[in-house]
Amino acid sequence: MHPGIRVDAVSIAGYTPGMKTAISIPDDVFIAADRLAAKLKQSRSQLYSRAVREYVARHSTDDVTAALDALYANESAEAGFATSAGKRVLERSEW
């Protein structure tokens, strides 16, 4: 390479930005994923990345639920009063 000449990684044919990793999956899952990637006209890497992103997002709600459970487990007396008062108001309201 010549000094002063910059080559962007994205301009190199076949270069994929991001973390590269090797995984082992069952043959039937690989074949089904390969077919789906072709049908969706995207690379296997795109398919796997989107699938993992969706899976992680779906399970991140578990963290939110755990945080809310911890918050309400330590509910103060004032919050208990507010909850009780809110219930009374709702019971008297017409729906």
N, CA, C and O atoms as a Tinker XYZ file with bonds, in Angstrom:
   380  protein
     1  N      0.846000   -1.171000    0.000000    73     2
     2  CA     0.000000    0.000000    0.000000    64     1     3
     3  C      0.892000    1.234000    0.000000    63     2     4     5
     4  O      1.934000    1.254000    0.655000    81     3
     5  N      0.491000    2.241000   -0.719000    73     3     6
     6  CA     1.264000    3.469000   -0.818000    64     5     7
     7  C      0.950000    4.392000    0.351000    63     6     8     9
     8  O     -0.202000    4.491000    0.774000    81     7
     9  N      1.987000    5.079000    0.885000    73     7    10
    10  CA     1.731000    6.035000    1.969000    64     9    11
    11  C      0.799000    7.139000    1.495000    63    10    12    13
    12  O      0.899000    7.610000    0.362000    81    11
    13  N     -0.109000    7.544000    2.379000    73    11    14
    14  CA    -1.033000    8.633000    2.057000    64    13    15
    15  C     -2.284000    8.184000    1.326000    63    14    16    17
    16  O     -3.189000    8.992000    1.117000    81    15
    17  N     -2.363000    6.926000    0.933000    73    15    18
    18  CA    -3.566000    6.424000    0.260000    64    17    19
    19  C     -4.410000    5.691000    1.290000    63    18    20    21
    20  O     -3.946000    4.754000    1.939000    81    19
    21  N     -5.638000    6.125000    1.429000    73    19    22
    22  CA    -6.542000    5.533000    2.415000    64    21    23
    23  C     -7.562000    4.666000    1.701000    63    22    24    25
    24  O     -8.155000    5.079000    0.705000    81    23
    25  N     -7.761000    3.477000    2.209000    73    23    26
    26  CA    -8.766000    2.578000    1.645000    64    25    27
    27  C     -9.821000    2.341000    2.710000    63    26    28    29
    28  O     -9.517000    1.830000    3.787000    81    27
    29  N    -11.054000    2.708000    2.415000    73    27    30
    30  CA   -12.146000    2.448000    3.354000    64    29    31
    31  C    -12.456000    0.967000    3.355000    63    30    32    33
    32  O    -12.485000    0.323000    2.307000    81    31
    33  N    -12.689000    0.430000    4.554000    73    31    34
    34  CA   -12.985000   -0.994000    4.691000    64    33    35
    35  C    -14.230000   -1.392000    3.909000    63    34    36    37
    36  O    -14.315000   -2.510000    3.402000    81    35
    37  N    -15.199000   -0.479000    3.810000    73    35    38
    38  CA   -16.443000   -0.810000    3.125000    64    37    39
    39  C    -16.247000   -0.939000    1.621000    63    38    40    41
    40  O    -17.060000   -1.563000    0.940000    81    39
    41  N    -15.179000   -0.356000    1.102000    73    39    42
    42  CA   -14.973000   -0.426000   -0.335000    64    41    43
    43  C    -14.270000   -1.712000   -0.758000    63    42    44    45
    44  O    -14.153000   -1.983000   -1.954000    81    43
    45  N    -13.803000   -2.505000    0.195000    73    43    46
    46  CA   -13.140000   -3.767000   -0.129000    64    45    47
    47  C    -14.210000   -4.828000   -0.383000    63    46    48    49
    48  O    -15.052000   -5.084000    0.478000    81    47
    49  N    -14.175000   -5.428000   -1.535000    73    47    50
    50  CA   -15.180000   -6.428000   -1.895000    64    49    51
    51  C    -15.142000   -7.586000   -0.908000    63    50    52    53
    52  O    -14.076000   -8.117000   -0.595000    81    51
    53  N    -16.298000   -7.963000   -0.432000    73    51    54
    54  CA   -16.409000   -9.103000    0.463000    64    53    55
    55  C    -16.202000   -8.779000    1.933000    63    54    56    57
    56  O    -16.344000   -9.658000    2.783000    81    55
    57  N    -15.869000   -7.538000    2.245000    73    55    58
    58  CA   -15.667000   -7.161000    3.642000    64    57    59
    59  C    -17.016000   -6.907000    4.297000    63    58    60    61
    60  O    -17.860000   -6.202000    3.744000    81    59
    61  N    -17.215000   -7.479000    5.471000    73    59    62
    62  CA   -18.438000   -7.270000    6.226000    64    61    63
    63  C    -18.099000   -6.541000    7.511000    63    62    64    65
    64  O    -17.386000   -7.083000    8.355000    81    63
    65  N    -18.601000   -5.306000    7.682000    73    63    66
    66  CA   -18.318000   -4.601000    8.927000    64    65    67
    67  C    -19.041000   -5.266000   10.104000    63    66    68    69
    68  O    -20.120000   -5.832000    9.930000    81    67
    69  N    -18.463000   -5.197000   11.265000    73    67    70
    70  CA   -19.086000   -5.778000   12.450000    64    69    71
    71  C    -18.306000   -6.988000   12.934000    63    70    72    73
    72  O    -17.319000   -7.399000   12.324000    81    71
    73  N    -18.763000   -7.542000   14.028000    73    71    74
    74  CA   -18.108000   -8.688000   14.658000    64    73    75
    75  C    -18.338000   -9.948000   13.831000    63    74    76    77
    76  O    -19.460000  -10.241000   13.418000    81    75
    77  N    -17.273000  -10.676000   13.601000    73    75    78
    78  CA   -17.393000  -11.960000   12.923000    64    77    79
    79  C    -17.255000  -13.048000   13.973000    63    78    80    81
    80  O    -16.423000  -12.947000   14.874000    81    79
    81  N    -18.066000  -14.082000   13.858000    73    79    82
    82  CA   -18.025000  -15.174000   14.826000    64    81    83
    83  C    -18.408000  -16.469000   14.130000    63    82    84    85
    84  O    -19.057000  -16.461000   13.084000    81    83
    85  N    -18.004000  -17.562000   14.716000    73    83    86
    86  CA   -18.373000  -18.871000   14.177000    64    85    87
    87  C    -19.326000  -19.538000   15.163000    63    86    88    89
    88  O    -19.089000  -19.534000   16.371000    81    87
    89  N    -20.394000  -20.103000   14.641000    73    87    90
    90  CA   -21.360000  -20.796000   15.486000    64    89    91
    91  C    -21.661000  -22.157000   14.885000    63    90    92    93
    92  O    -21.462000  -22.382000   13.692000    81    91
    93  N    -22.138000  -23.050000   15.718000    73    91    94
    94  CA   -22.561000  -24.363000   15.243000    64    93    95
    95  C    -24.071000  -24.462000   15.393000    63    94    96    97
    96  O    -24.613000  -24.220000   16.471000    81    95
    97  N    -24.743000  -24.819000   14.310000    73    95    98
    98  CA   -26.194000  -24.994000   14.354000    64    97    99
    99  C    -26.538000  -26.306000   13.654000    63    98   100   101
   100  O    -25.775000  -26.778000   12.811000    81    99
   101  N    -27.672000  -26.894000   13.997000    73    99   102
   102  CA   -28.079000  -28.141000   13.346000    64   101   103
   103  C    -28.262000  -27.939000   11.837000    63   102   104   105
   104  O    -28.635000  -26.857000   11.384000    81   103
   105  N    -27.997000  -28.987000   11.082000    73   103   106
   106  CA   -28.102000  -28.914000    9.622000    64   105   107
   107  C    -29.470000  -28.432000    9.150000    63   106   108   109
   108  O    -29.558000  -27.618000    8.231000    81   107
   109  N    -30.545000  -28.936000    9.779000    73   107   110
   110  CA   -31.879000  -28.555000    9.316000    64   109   111
   111  C    -32.149000  -27.069000    9.533000    63   110   112   113
   112  O    -32.827000  -26.437000    8.723000    81   111
   113  N    -31.625000  -26.511000   10.619000    73   111   114
   114  CA   -31.789000  -25.078000   10.875000    64   113   115
   115  C    -30.992000  -24.278000    9.849000    63   114   116   117
   116  O    -31.475000  -23.268000    9.338000    81   115
   117  N    -29.778000  -24.724000    9.546000    73   115   118
   118  CA   -28.951000  -24.044000    8.556000    64   117   119
   119  C    -29.635000  -24.028000    7.196000    63   118   120   121
   120  O    -29.685000  -22.992000    6.533000    81   119
   121  N    -30.159000  -25.172000    6.782000    73   119   122
   122  CA   -30.810000  -25.281000    5.475000    64   121   123
   123  C    -32.043000  -24.372000    5.411000    63   122   124   125
   124  O    -32.254000  -23.671000    4.421000    81   123
   125  N    -32.855000  -24.391000    6.475000    73   123   126
   126  CA   -34.053000  -23.547000    6.499000    64   125   127
   127  C    -33.667000  -22.063000    6.480000    63   126   128   129
   128  O    -34.304000  -21.269000    5.788000    81   127
   129  N    -32.639000  -21.688000    7.228000    73   127   130
   130  CA   -32.188000  -20.298000    7.265000    64   129   131
   131  C    -31.628000  -19.874000    5.913000    63   130   132   133
   132  O    -31.879000  -18.762000    5.449000    81   131
   133  N    -30.875000  -20.763000    5.291000    73   131   134
   134  CA   -30.298000  -20.470000    3.980000    64   133   135
   135  C    -31.402000  -20.225000    2.946000    63   134   136   137
   136  O    -31.313000  -19.299000    2.139000    81   135
   137  N    -32.429000  -21.056000    2.980000    73   135   138
   138  CA   -33.553000  -20.888000    2.056000    64   137   139
   139  C    -34.293000  -19.580000    2.316000    63   138   140   141
   140  O    -34.667000  -18.869000    1.384000    81   139
   141  N    -34.502000  -19.271000    3.606000    73   139   142
   142  CA   -35.203000  -18.036000    3.945000    64   141   143
   143  C    -34.392000  -16.817000    3.519000    63   142   144   145
   144  O    -34.953000  -15.852000    2.999000    81   143
   145  N    -33.092000  -16.852000    3.732000    73   143   146
   146  CA   -32.228000  -15.726000    3.317000    64   145   147
   147  C    -32.337000  -15.508000    1.812000    63   146   148   149
   148  O    -32.440000  -14.372000    1.350000    81   147
   149  N    -32.314000  -16.589000    1.057000    73   147   150
   150  CA   -32.428000  -16.481000   -0.400000    64   149   151
   151  C    -33.802000  -15.914000   -0.797000    63   150   152   153
   152  O    -33.902000  -15.059000   -1.677000    81   151
   153  N    -34.845000  -16.402000   -0.137000    73   151   154
   154  CA   -36.207000  -15.935000   -0.431000    64   153   155
   155  C    -36.346000  -14.445000   -0.124000    63   154   156   157
   156  O    -37.005000  -13.712000   -0.862000    81   155
   157  N    -35.719000  -13.999000    0.975000    73   155   158
   158  CA   -35.800000  -12.589000    1.375000    64   157   159
   159  C    -34.767000  -11.717000    0.669000    63   158   160   161
   160  O    -34.716000  -10.503000    0.867000    81   159
   161  N    -33.939000  -12.369000   -0.168000    73   159   162
   162  CA   -32.882000  -11.676000   -0.915000    64   161   163
   163  C    -31.940000  -10.902000    0.014000    63   162   164   165
   164  O    -31.661000   -9.720000   -0.185000    81   163
   165  N    -31.464000  -11.623000    1.037000    73   163   166
   166  CA   -30.488000  -11.048000    1.952000    64   165   167
   167  C    -29.432000  -12.096000    2.277000    63   166   168   169
   168  O    -29.641000  -13.291000    2.069000    81   167
   169  N    -28.327000  -11.646000    2.776000    73   167   170
   170  CA   -27.256000  -12.583000    3.097000    64   169   171
   171  C    -27.600000  -13.364000    4.363000    63   170   172   173
   172  O    -28.470000  -12.965000    5.138000    81   171
   173  N    -26.904000  -14.482000    4.557000    73   171   174
   174  CA   -27.071000  -15.248000    5.789000    64   173   175
   175  C    -26.721000  -14.381000    6.998000    63   174   176   177
   176  O    -27.395000  -14.436000    8.027000    81   175
   177  N    -25.671000  -13.586000    6.867000    73   175   178
   178  CA   -25.258000  -12.722000    7.977000    64   177   179
   179  C    -26.378000  -11.754000    8.357000    63   178   180   181
   180  O    -26.641000  -11.540000    9.540000    81   179
   181  N    -27.029000  -11.174000    7.363000    73   179   182
   182  CA   -28.143000  -10.262000    7.641000    64   181   183
   183  C    -29.280000  -10.999000    8.340000    63   182   184   185
   184  O    -29.857000  -10.498000    9.305000    81   183
   185  N    -29.595000  -12.192000    7.846000    73   183   186
   186  CA   -30.675000  -12.979000    8.433000    64   185   187
   187  C    -30.370000  -13.325000    9.879000    63   186   188   189
   188  O    -31.212000  -13.124000   10.755000    81   187
   189  N    -29.172000  -13.846000   10.143000    73   187   190
   190  CA   -28.807000  -14.230000   11.508000    64   189   191
   191  C    -28.763000  -13.017000   12.427000    63   190   192   193
   192  O    -29.197000  -13.091000   13.576000    81   191
   193  N    -28.243000  -11.908000   11.930000    73   191   194
   194  CA   -28.164000  -10.697000   12.740000    64   193   195
   195  C    -29.558000  -10.209000   13.120000    63   194   196   197
   196  O    -29.806000   -9.858000   14.273000    81   195
   197  N    -30.455000  -10.189000   12.158000    73   195   198
   198  CA   -31.828000   -9.749000   12.440000    64   197   199
   199  C    -32.531000  -10.709000   13.391000    63   198   200   201
   200  O    -33.271000  -10.280000   14.276000    81   199
   201  N    -32.305000  -11.996000   13.213000    73   199   202
   202  CA   -32.939000  -12.993000   14.074000    64   201   203
   203  C    -32.461000  -12.855000   15.520000    63   202   204   205
   204  O    -33.266000  -12.893000   16.451000    81   203
   205  N    -31.163000  -12.696000   15.704000    73   203   206
   206  CA   -30.625000  -12.554000   17.053000    64   205   207
   207  C    -31.085000  -11.239000   17.673000    63   206   208   209
   208  O    -31.428000  -11.198000   18.854000    81   207
   209  N    -31.094000  -10.163000   16.884000    73   207   210
   210  CA   -31.564000   -8.859000   17.382000    64   209   211
   211  C    -33.013000   -8.965000   17.877000    63   210   212   213
   212  O    -33.346000   -8.444000   18.941000    81   211
   213  N    -33.866000   -9.637000   17.106000    73   211   214
   214  CA   -35.267000   -9.811000   17.487000    64   213   215
   215  C    -35.384000  -10.650000   18.760000    63   214   216   217
   216  O    -36.174000  -10.327000   19.648000    81   215
   217  N    -34.604000  -11.715000   18.847000    73   215   218
   218  CA   -34.624000  -12.601000   20.014000    64   217   219
   219  C    -34.193000  -11.848000   21.274000    63   218   220   221
   220  O    -34.816000  -11.979000   22.328000    81   219
   221  N    -33.131000  -11.066000   21.157000    73   219   222
   222  CA   -32.632000  -10.281000   22.288000    64   221   223
   223  C    -33.684000   -9.252000   22.711000    63   222   224   225
   224  O    -33.921000   -9.073000   23.906000    81   223
   225  N    -34.310000   -8.580000   21.759000    73   223   226
   226  CA   -35.335000   -7.585000   22.077000    64   225   227
   227  C    -36.515000   -8.234000   22.797000    63   226   228   229
   228  O    -37.060000   -7.667000   23.743000    81   227
   229  N    -36.899000   -9.409000   22.351000    73   227   230
   230  CA   -38.022000  -10.107000   22.968000    64   229   231
   231  C    -37.715000  -10.465000   24.416000    63   230   232   233
   232  O    -38.598000  -10.424000   25.272000    81   231
   233  N    -36.468000  -10.813000   24.685000    73   231   234
   234  CA   -36.091000  -11.219000   26.039000    64   233   235
   235  C    -35.675000  -10.056000   26.925000    63   234   236   237
   236  O    -35.544000  -10.227000   28.137000    81   235
   237  N    -35.466000   -8.886000   26.352000    73   235   238
   238  CA   -35.096000   -7.735000   27.173000    64   237   239
   239  C    -36.271000   -7.296000   28.038000    63   238   240   241
   240  O    -36.076000   -6.636000   29.059000    81   239
   241  N    -37.487000   -7.658000   27.640000    73   239   242
   242  CA   -38.649000   -7.329000   28.470000    64   241   243
   243  C    -38.577000   -8.047000   29.810000    63   242   244   245
   244  O    -39.145000   -7.570000   30.792000    81   243
   245  N    -37.885000   -9.192000   29.872000    73   243   246
   246  CA   -37.698000   -9.894000   31.141000    64   245   247
   247  C    -36.943000   -9.007000   32.123000    63   246   248   249
   248  O    -37.269000   -8.981000   33.310000    81   247
   249  N    -35.938000   -8.279000   31.643000    73   247   250
   250  CA   -35.164000   -7.374000   32.488000    64   249   251
   251  C    -36.035000   -6.229000   32.999000    63   250   252   253
   252  O    -35.935000   -5.833000   34.161000    81   251
   253  N    -36.882000   -5.705000   32.129000    73   251   254
   254  CA   -37.772000   -4.612000   32.527000    64   253   255
   255  C    -38.747000   -5.102000   33.585000    63   254   256   257
   256  O    -38.979000   -4.417000   34.581000    81   255
   257  N    -39.317000   -6.275000   33.378000    73   255   258
   258  CA   -40.257000   -6.842000   34.345000    64   257   259
   259  C    -39.586000   -7.057000   35.695000    63   258   260   261
   260  O    -40.165000   -6.744000   36.735000    81   259
   261  N    -38.367000   -7.591000   35.681000    73   259   262
   262  CA   -37.639000   -7.818000   36.935000    64   261   263
   263  C    -37.368000   -6.495000   37.657000    63   262   264   265
   264  O    -37.488000   -6.419000   38.880000    81   263
   265  N    -37.006000   -5.463000   36.910000    73   263   266
   266  CA   -36.743000   -4.154000   37.517000    64   265   267
   267  C    -38.011000   -3.578000   38.127000    63   266   268   269
   268  O    -37.971000   -3.032000   39.229000    81   267
   269  N    -39.138000   -3.690000   37.426000    73   267   270
   270  CA   -40.401000   -3.185000   37.960000    64   269   271
   271  C    -40.840000   -3.978000   39.187000    63   270   272   273
   272  O    -41.339000   -3.401000   40.154000    81   271
   273  N    -40.658000   -5.297000   39.151000    73   271   274
   274  CA   -40.985000   -6.131000   40.313000    64   273   275
   275  C    -40.183000   -5.698000   41.528000    63   274   276   277
   276  O    -40.723000   -5.593000   42.629000    81   275
   277  N    -38.880000   -5.443000   41.328000    73   275   278
   278  CA   -38.023000   -5.006000   42.434000    64   277   279
   279  C    -38.468000   -3.645000   42.950000    63   278   280   281
   280  O    -38.468000   -3.404000   44.157000    81   279
   281  N    -38.846000   -2.758000   42.038000    73   279   282
   282  CA   -39.296000   -1.430000   42.432000    64   281   283
   283  C    -40.552000   -1.518000   43.287000    63   282   284   285
   284  O    -40.633000   -0.889000   44.342000    81   283
   285  N    -41.519000   -2.284000   42.842000    73   283   286
   286  CA   -42.779000   -2.377000   43.572000    64   285   287
   287  C    -42.664000   -3.219000   44.834000    63   286   288   289
   288  O    -43.483000   -3.070000   45.742000    81   287
   289  N    -41.687000   -4.085000   44.916000    73   287   290
   290  CA   -41.464000   -4.868000   46.134000    64   289   291
   291  C    -41.020000   -3.954000   47.266000    63   290   292   293
   292  O    -41.270000   -4.247000   48.435000    81   291
   293  N    -40.362000   -2.845000   46.927000    73   291   294
   294  CA   -39.880000   -1.883000   47.915000    64   293   295
   295  C    -40.795000   -0.667000   48.008000    63   294   296   297
   296  O    -40.363000    0.418000   48.400000    81   295
   297  N    -42.041000   -0.854000   47.651000    73   295   298
   298  CA   -43.001000    0.246000   47.616000    64   297   299
   299  C    -43.133000    0.862000   49.011000    63   298   300   301
   300  O    -43.254000    0.144000   50.004000    81   299
   301  N    -43.109000    2.178000   49.077000    73   299   302
   302  CA   -43.189000    2.873000   50.357000    64   301   303
   303  C    -44.637000    2.959000   50.846000    63   302   304   305
   304  O    -45.569000    2.645000   50.106000    81   303
   305  N    -44.813000    3.387000   52.098000    73   303   306
   306  CA   -46.152000    3.542000   52.675000    64   305   307
   307  C    -46.957000    4.565000   51.893000    63   306   308   309
   308  O    -48.162000    4.397000   51.709000    81   307
   309  N    -46.286000    5.647000   51.422000    73   307   310
   310  CA   -46.997000    6.675000   50.655000    64   309   311
   311  C    -47.543000    6.100000   49.350000    63   310   312   313
   312  O    -48.654000    6.427000   48.934000    81   311
   313  N    -46.757000    5.248000   48.717000    73   311   314
   314  CA   -47.205000    4.645000   47.454000    64   313   315
   315  C    -48.380000    3.715000   47.723000    63   314   316   317
   316  O    -49.307000    3.632000   46.918000    81   315
   317  N    -48.341000    3.017000   48.853000    73   315   318
   318  CA   -49.459000    2.143000   49.231000    64   317   319
   319  C    -50.728000    2.952000   49.423000    63   318   320   321
   320  O    -51.809000    2.530000   49.012000    81   319
   321  N    -50.596000    4.114000   50.048000    73   319   322
   322  CA   -51.740000    5.001000   50.239000    64   321   323
   323  C    -52.273000    5.462000   48.887000    63   322   324   325
   324  O    -53.484000    5.466000   48.662000    81   323
   325  N    -51.378000    5.846000   47.997000    73   323   326
   326  CA   -51.790000    6.327000   46.675000    64   325   327
   327  C    -52.522000    5.228000   45.913000    63   326   328   329
   328  O    -53.522000    5.494000   45.246000    81   327
   329  N    -52.035000    4.010000   46.007000    73   327   330
   330  CA   -52.683000    2.885000   45.330000    64   329   331
   331  C    -54.079000    2.664000   45.888000    63   330   332   333
   332  O    -55.040000    2.470000   45.143000    81   331
   333  N    -54.172000    2.697000   47.198000    73   331   334
   334  CA   -55.458000    2.503000   47.856000    64   333   335
   335  C    -56.439000    3.604000   47.484000    63   334   336   337
   336  O    -57.605000    3.335000   47.195000    81   335
   337  N    -55.963000    4.846000   47.493000    73   335   338
   338  CA   -56.828000    5.972000   47.129000    64   337   339
   339  C    -57.262000    5.862000   45.674000    63   338   340   341
   340  O    -58.418000    6.127000   45.345000    81   339
   341  N    -56.349000    5.478000   44.815000    73   339   342
   342  CA   -56.675000    5.311000   43.400000    64   341   343
   343  C    -57.737000    4.259000   43.182000    63   342   344   345
   344  O    -58.627000    4.433000   42.351000    81   343
   345  N    -57.649000    3.161000   43.928000    73   343   346
   346  CA   -58.661000    2.102000   43.823000    64   345   347
   347  C    -60.041000    2.623000   44.217000    63   346   348   349
   348  O    -61.039000    2.344000   43.551000    81   347
   349  N    -60.081000    3.391000   45.318000    73   347   350
   350  CA   -61.370000    3.926000   45.772000    64   349   351
   351  C    -61.984000    4.839000   44.716000    63   350   352   353
   352  O    -63.188000    4.777000   44.465000    81   351
   353  N    -61.171000    5.677000   44.105000    73   351   354
   354  CA   -61.678000    6.581000   43.069000    64   353   355
   355  C    -62.207000    5.781000   41.890000    63   354   356   357
   356  O    -63.280000    6.083000   41.368000    81   355
   357  N    -61.468000    4.765000   41.467000    73   355   358
   358  CA   -61.898000    3.952000   40.325000    64   357   359
   359  C    -63.176000    3.174000   40.627000    63   358   360   361
   360  O    -64.027000    3.006000   39.754000    81   359
   361  N    -63.308000    2.702000   41.867000    73   359   362
   362  CA   -64.523000    1.957000   42.228000    64   361   363
   363  C    -65.761000    2.837000   42.166000    63   362   364   365
   364  O    -66.854000    2.348000   41.877000    81   363
   365  N    -65.604000    4.138000   42.435000    73   363   366
   366  CA   -66.747000    5.062000   42.411000    64   365   367
   367  C    -67.008000    5.638000   41.031000    63   366   368   369
   368  O    -68.023000    6.303000   40.826000    81   367
   369  N    -66.110000    5.396000   40.076000    73   367   370
   370  CA   -66.261000    5.963000   38.746000    64   369   371
   371  C    -67.106000    5.081000   37.863000    63   370   372   373
   372  O    -67.079000    3.855000   37.969000    81   371
   373  N    -67.873000    5.736000   36.970000    73   371   374
   374  CA   -68.646000    4.973000   35.994000    64   373   375
   375  C    -67.781000    4.655000   34.787000    63   374   376   377
   376  O    -67.032000    5.508000   34.310000    81   375
   377  N    -67.881000    3.445000   34.301000    73   375   378
   378  CA   -67.089000    3.036000   33.146000    64   377   379
   379  C    -67.969000    3.006000   31.967000    63   378   380
   380  O    -67.517000    2.686000   30.868000    81   379
